[in-house]
Structure formats: C-alpha cells, structure tokens
Amino acid sequence: MRAVQIDRFGSLDVLGLVSASPPEPKDGEVLVRTVATSLNPVDVKTREGVFGETTPLPATLGWDLAGIVVEGARSGLRTGDRVIAMSHQLADGRGTWADLVAVPARAVAPAPAAASLMEAATLPLAGLTALQSLDWLGLSAGQRLLVTGAGGAVGGNALQIARARGIEVDALVSRDEQVAPALEHGAGTATADRRELRSRAYDAVFDTFGAFTTEAVADGGRYLSVATQAGPIPDLSSRGVETVVNQVREDGAGLRELARLVDDGSLRPRVHAVFGLGEIRAAHERLQGGGLNGKIVVVF
C-alpha cells in the first residue's frame, strides 16, 4: 500500500510516498481504507523535527482520517460503512496518510451523512480540539465566550459549536478579511484589533494561538489555550480564573457529536483546497503559505 513517510526531519523534500506493508488490525481495531485526510500544523512541526526524539523514524504522518471500513471487528461498524477517525500520531506513531489504517474502535465514528468524505476529513483533529475545549470551559446558553484565532480551523469550528449550544460568542481574528467569515460562522462581533476587546467581559476565553488576551476574561471565569508552543498561561488565580493548556485526545463519541452537528446544519466543514496524494509536498507548501479559508485536504 501507499503511505507518506519521513525517514529524517527537514523541509518538504523529506516527504516520501513509499510502498509500505498493510497493517494487521489488533483486537478492538477497525481497518479503514482511506479516502481523504487533511493537513494540520502539527504535521508540519513533526516533519521539521520540532518534537525530536518523540517521533521514531521512519514515521507515517497524519492525524485525520475519512474512509470506508474494510474490517469492523466487534465495533458495530460494518464493511463498507463511511467513517471518520482521529489518530494521535505523536502518541502512538499511527499515521493516517496511508491507503489502509488500523484504528482503535473507540476512536472511530460514522461519517456525517450530509458531507462528502472529502469534507468530513477536515473534522477530526480540529473539530475534536474545539469540542473538547468547549466541554472543559463548560459554558451554558447565554454566557459569553471569546474565541481568539477564530479564522483558523479550530477557531472556526469552535464558533459554530458554541453558537449551536446557545453561547454568545465573539471573535478575534488575525487579519481583516477573516472578519466576515467569522460573523458568518456565528460570531456576534469580530475584530482583528485586540485593542477593541472589552476588558473582563467574557465568562471564558478560548485561545487557539497564544494570544494571551487575559484581560478579556471576567473574574471567576475560565481561560483555555490549545497553543502548547506558546507556553503556560499567565497565573490568573488572584482573579479566581481557572486556566488550562488543553491537548486533544482520541474520542469516537466526540466525533459522533461533530457528525450530528454537521447533519443538522449547525457545523459546516470548510475546505480551502484539495490535492492528490502524489501532491503531498505541494499540499504542505500551500498550508505553510497561510491565508487559508478552510482546511487543506488530500484525497487518495
């Protein structure tokens, strides 16, 4: 089978399309034929060696998976079912950029019926990061949330999920052209100028890129960051603010909720561009070029 692997760290030229042995599913795993995947910033960092020795080489890259069940084991999934999954590539070395992927059944969910598998491939990592973070923030309908980096994949999903829960959500984006899409995806207000943010106006802040807009959260609120590379959140305990740097985890139940939101029209997958598997270097180059209005998808 085909797989995208690296045998060293570096620039685009370390990405290789190789012939690999197909996986043999273990007990409790589902074998999936990949139809589409999407690229995430963590894939670039892994390729460049940011995580160093935690990435044994050679390594098959990729976290997102949308495809067709080949073997369902005892998962309740049947051969031919359309599914989505997220594989924590850094934790277990199980990359999804391969024709066949064996994934724990607990990490797999039926794909949304209202989306193509190409669109569904944008959901797993970015969608679960948004969903799990919002669950920790624990906001109720009518409470106020600020999402920083709302023009990105995680932030855009967070906007839509929060609105579906009845949360009043505002957006901080990185450039003016992202204001209109943020408003379209549910933000009450959106700005690229952090000076326009109101002080201590939000019950919670969801920080996707290390903005550290700590003055925006109200006393007694919650502040969550997923920008692990930006370091710890400043200590806000004197104001009664709980803080956490959150990391995504495999979560089939969460994927089912994301699929439900897509099917009821509350969450719209966003695709910026589509590349073939043989164009993986060009796909990486486009991701690193920035200015995206959705995910970079790779089809098999």
Residue pairs with C-beta under 8 A, 6 or more apart in sequence:
1 19
1 20
1 21
1 22
1 98
1 99
1 100
2 17
2 18
2 19
2 20
2 98
2 99
2 277
2 300
3 17
3 18
3 19
3 20
3 60
3 95
3 97
3 98
3 99
4 15
4 16
4 17
4 18
4 60
4 61
4 62
4 95
4 97
4 98
4 277
4 280
5 16
5 18
5 20
5 58
5 59
5 60
5 61
5 95
6 14
6 15
6 16
6 46
6 47
6 57
6 58
6 59
6 61
7 14
7 16
7 57
7 58
8 14
8 57
9 47
9 48
9 49
9 55
9 57
10 47
10 48
10 49
11 48
12 281
12 284
12 285
13 281
14 47
15 47
15 61
15 280
15 281
15 284
17 277
17 278
17 280
20 60
20 98
22 99
22 100
23 31
23 98
23 100
23 101
23 102
24 102
25 31
25 71
25 73
25 102
26 102
27 73
28 73
28 74
28 75
28 104
28 105
28 106
29 73
29 102
29 103
29 104
29 105
30 69
30 71
30 72
30 73
30 75
30 77
30 83
30 85
30 102
30 103
30 104
30 105
30 108
31 69
31 70
31 71
31 100
31 101
31 102
32 65
32 67
32 68
32 69
32 70
32 83
32 85
32 100
32 101
32 102
32 103
32 108
33 67
33 68
33 69
33 70
33 99
33 100
34 65
34 66
34 67
34 96
34 97
34 98
34 99
34 100
34 101
34 300
35 66
35 67
35 68
35 117
35 118
35 121
35 299
35 300
36 66
36 67
36 117
36 118
36 120
36 121
36 297
36 298
36 299
36 300
37 62
37 64
37 65
37 66
37 96
37 97
37 121
37 297
37 298
37 300
38 64
38 121
38 122
38 125
38 295
38 296
38 297
38 298
39 283
39 284
39 287
39 295
39 296
39 297
39 298
40 63
40 64
40 125
40 126
40 153
41 287
42 63
42 89
42 90
42 125
43 61
43 62
43 63
43 284
43 287
44 284
44 287
44 288
45 51
45 229
46 55
46 59
46 61
46 89
46 90
47 61
47 284
49 55
50 229
51 90
54 90
55 90
55 93
56 93
59 89
59 93
59 95
60 89
60 93
60 94
60 95
60 96
60 97
60 98
61 89
61 95
61 97
62 87
62 89
62 95
62 96
62 97
62 98
63 86
63 87
63 88
63 89
63 95
63 96
63 124
63 125
64 84
64 86
64 96
64 121
64 122
64 123
64 124
64 125
65 83
65 84
65 85
65 86
65 87
65 96
65 101
65 103
65 121
65 124
66 82
66 83
66 84
66 111
66 117
66 118
66 120
66 121
66 123
66 124
67 82
67 83
67 101
67 117
68 80
68 81
68 82
68 83
69 77
69 78
69 79
69 80
69 81
69 83
70 79
70 100
71 79
72 78
72 79
72 81
72 105
73 105
74 105
75 105
75 108
77 83
77 105
77 108
77 110
81 110
82 110
82 111
82 117
82 120
83 108
83 109
83 110
83 111
84 108
84 109
84 110
84 111
84 112
84 120
84 121
84 123
84 124
84 255
84 259
85 96
85 101
85 103
85 107
85 108
85 109
85 124
85 250
85 252
85 255
86 107
86 124
86 125
86 128
86 248
86 250
86 251
86 255
87 94
87 95
87 96
87 101
87 103
87 107
87 250
88 94
88 248
88 249
88 250
89 95
89 96
94 101
94 102
94 103
95 101
97 277
97 280
97 298
99 300
104 250
105 252
106 250
106 252
107 250
107 251
107 252
107 255
108 252
108 255
109 252
109 253
109 255
109 256
109 258
109 259
110 256
110 259
111 117
111 120
111 259
112 120
112 123
112 258
112 259
112 260
112 262
112 263
113 263
114 262
114 263
114 265
115 262
115 269
118 271
118 274
118 297
118 299
119 269
119 271
119 297
120 259
120 262
120 269
121 295
121 297
122 153
122 269
122 270
122 271
122 294
122 295
122 297
123 157
123 255
123 258
123 259
123 262
123 269
124 255
125 248
126 153
126 154
126 157
126 295
127 157
127 254
127 255
127 258
127 267
128 248
128 249
128 251
128 254
128 255
128 258
129 154
129 157
129 226
129 246
129 248
130 154
130 155
130 157
130 158
130 161
130 206
131 157
131 161
131 251
131 254
131 257
131 258
132 246
132 248
132 249
132 251
132 254
133 154
133 158
133 206
133 224
133 226
133 246
134 158
134 161
134 162
134 165
134 206
136 222
136 224
136 244
136 246
137 145
137 204
137 206
137 222
137 224
138 222
139 145
139 162
139 165
139 167
139 203
139 204
140 166
140 167
141 165
141 166
141 167
142 166
142 167
142 168
143 167
143 168
143 203
143 204
144 167
144 168
144 169
144 170
144 201
144 202
144 203
144 204
145 162
145 167
145 168
145 169
145 170
145 202
145 203
145 204
145 205
145 206
146 169
146 170
146 171
146 172
146 197
146 201
146 202
146 204
146 205
146 206
146 213
146 216
146 217
147 155
147 158
147 159
147 162
147 169
147 170
147 171
147 172
147 187
147 205
147 206
147 208
148 155
148 171
148 172
148 205
148 206
148 207
148 208
148 209
148 211
148 213
149 155
149 172
149 173
149 174
149 207
149 208
149 209
149 211
150 156
150 158
150 159
150 171
150 172
150 173
150 178
150 182
150 185
150 187
150 190
150 208
151 171
151 173
151 174
151 175
151 178
151 181
151 182
151 293
152 208
152 209
153 270
153 294
153 295
154 208
154 226
155 171
155 173
155 206
155 208
156 181
156 182
156 185
156 270
157 267
158 169
158 206
158 208
159 169
159 171
159 182
159 185
159 186
159 187
160 185
160 186
160 261
160 266
160 267
160 268
161 261
161 266
161 267
162 169
162 186
163 169
163 185
163 186
163 266
164 261
164 266
164 267
168 188
169 186
169 187
169 188
170 187
170 188
170 189
170 190
170 202
171 179
171 182
171 183
171 187
171 189
171 190
171 191
172 190
172 191
172 192
172 194
172 197
172 211
172 213
173 179
173 182
173 190
173 191
173 192
174 192
174 209
175 192
176 192
178 190
178 192
179 190
179 191
179 192
181 293
182 190
183 189
183 190
185 268
191 197
194 211
194 213
197 213
197 215
197 216
198 216
199 215
199 216
200 215
200 216
200 217
200 218
200 219
201 216
201 218
202 216
202 217
202 218
202 221
203 217
203 218
203 221
203 222
204 217
204 221
204 222
204 223
204 224
205 213
205 214
205 216
205 217
205 221
205 222
205 223
205 224
206 224
206 226
207 213
207 223
207 224
207 225
207 226
207 227
207 233
208 225
208 226
208 227
209 227
209 230
210 225
210 227
210 229
210 230
210 231
212 225
212 230
212 233
212 234
214 223
214 233
214 234
214 236
214 241
217 223
217 236
217 241
219 239
219 240
219 241
220 239
220 240
220 241
221 241
221 242
222 241
222 242
222 243
222 244
223 233
223 236
223 241
223 242
223 243
223 244
224 243
224 244
224 245
224 246
225 233
225 243
225 244
225 245
225 246
226 245
226 246
226 247
226 248
227 245
228 245
228 247
232 245
233 243
233 244
233 245
235 243
236 243
258 267
261 267
262 268
262 269
269 294
269 295
270 293
270 294
270 295
271 294
271 295
271 297
272 292
272 293
272 294
272 295
272 296
273 283
273 286
273 292
273 294
273 296
273 297
274 297
274 298
274 299
275 282
275 283
275 286
275 296
275 297
275 298
275 299
276 298
276 299
277 298
277 299
277 300
279 298
280 298
283 296
283 298
286 292
286 296
287 296
